[in-house]
Amino acid sequence: MENKSFSDKVYEAVMRIPRGKVATYGQVASAAGSGGAARVVGNALHKNPAFGTIPCHRVVNAKGELAEAFVFGGADVQKRLLEDEGVEVADDRVDLGIYQVKRL
């Protein structure tokens, strides 16, 4: 059995977020096997080894807010990437009631 790192599990969970949907850091942490590790998820995504393949722009905070320091260019880039997928972003926030994926 292969022993995967937490970061690898995070990347696998993020890959399951469908286009046009978002997940929270907490959801990703739970899907990766450590529900209380939302900050660690943020750290792993900051080191995303395959931007463009691992869609870290689909991860928002528990309020639906974009990451101020989105690793690949700031909240403006994250906003553009989400909007390109049909996700509405208003005041740097996504409506989780509409766009949050229910399960990862």
Secondary structure per residue as TSV (DSSP state, phi and psi in degrees):
chain	resnum	aa	ss	phi	psi
A	1	M	-	360.0	131.8
A	2	E	-	-76.7	134.4
A	3	N	-	-99.3	103.7
A	4	K	-	-89.2	147.5
A	5	S	-	-73.7	161.5
A	6	F	H	-59.5	-41.1
A	7	S	H	-59.6	-42.2
A	8	D	H	-61.8	-39.8
A	9	K	H	-66.4	-36.3
A	10	V	H	-62.0	-48.7
A	11	Y	H	-61.2	-39.3
A	12	E	H	-64.0	-41.8
A	13	A	H	-64.1	-43.9
A	14	V	H	-63.5	-34.3
A	15	M	H	-64.7	-20.7
A	16	R	T	-87.1	-3.8
A	17	I	S	-76.7	118.1
A	18	P	-	-68.1	153.1
A	19	R	T	-54.8	135.3
A	20	G	T	85.8	6.0
A	21	K	-	-129.5	164.5
A	22	V	B	-131.5	163.5
A	23	A	E	-134.6	158.6
A	24	T	E	-90.3	162.6
A	25	Y	H	-57.3	-39.6
A	26	G	H	-64.1	-40.8
A	27	Q	H	-60.9	-44.3
A	28	V	H	-64.2	-41.6
A	29	A	H	-59.9	-45.1
A	30	S	H	-62.3	-44.3
A	31	A	H	-64.3	-27.0
A	32	A	T	-88.6	-1.3
A	33	G	T	99.6	11.0
A	34	S	-	-146.2	81.6
A	35	G	T	-52.7	-28.0
A	36	G	T	-94.0	14.1
A	37	A	-	-108.7	39.1
A	38	A	H	-58.6	-40.0
A	39	R	H	-66.5	-34.4
A	40	V	H	-68.0	-34.0
A	41	V	H	-61.2	-45.7
A	42	G	H	-58.0	-41.2
A	43	N	H	-64.3	-44.0
A	44	A	H	-62.2	-42.7
A	45	L	H	-67.9	-30.3
A	46	H	H	-63.2	-24.7
A	47	K	T	-104.7	20.3
A	48	N	-	-44.8	115.5
A	49	P	T	-80.8	-7.4
A	50	A	T	-143.8	60.3
A	51	F	B	-57.9	136.3
A	52	G	T	100.2	-27.5
A	53	T	T	-104.9	-45.3
A	54	I	B	-95.4	107.8
A	55	P	-	-80.7	68.1
A	56	C	G	-63.9	-17.6
A	57	H	G	-66.4	-14.0
A	58	R	G	-85.8	4.9
A	59	V	E	-106.3	127.5
A	60	V	E	-128.4	171.8
A	61	N	-	-80.9	178.8
A	62	A	T	-64.0	-16.1
A	63	K	T	-96.5	-0.3
A	64	G	S	86.0	8.9
A	65	E	B	-81.3	145.3
A	66	L	-	-72.7	161.1
A	67	A	-	-79.4	122.7
A	68	E	T	-58.6	-39.6
A	69	A	T	-107.1	43.7
A	70	F	-	-47.9	124.3
A	71	V	T	-58.2	-24.9
A	72	F	T	-106.4	34.0
A	73	G	T	131.6	8.4
A	74	G	-	92.2	176.7
A	75	A	H	-59.5	-30.5
A	76	D	H	-62.8	-38.5
A	77	V	H	-70.3	-43.9
A	78	Q	H	-59.4	-43.5
A	79	K	H	-59.4	-47.8
A	80	R	H	-61.6	-43.7
A	81	L	H	-63.1	-41.3
A	82	L	H	-67.1	-44.5
A	83	E	H	-62.8	-34.8
A	84	D	H	-61.7	-22.3
A	85	E	T	-97.4	3.7
A	86	G	T	92.5	8.5
A	87	V	-	-87.1	125.2
A	88	E	-	-79.2	132.8
A	89	V	E	-124.1	122.0
A	90	A	E	-126.0	127.9
A	91	D	T	53.6	43.5
A	92	D	T	56.7	35.6
A	93	R	E	-140.9	144.7
A	94	V	E	-107.3	140.8
A	95	D	-	-77.5	105.5
A	96	L	H	-65.5	-27.0
A	97	G	H	-63.0	-25.7
A	98	I	H	-100.7	-44.4
A	99	Y	H	-105.7	-9.7
A	100	Q	B	-74.0	130.1
A	101	V	-	-69.1	141.3
A	102	K	S	-79.5	-37.0
A	103	R	-	-140.7	145.6
A	104	L	-	-110.4	360.0
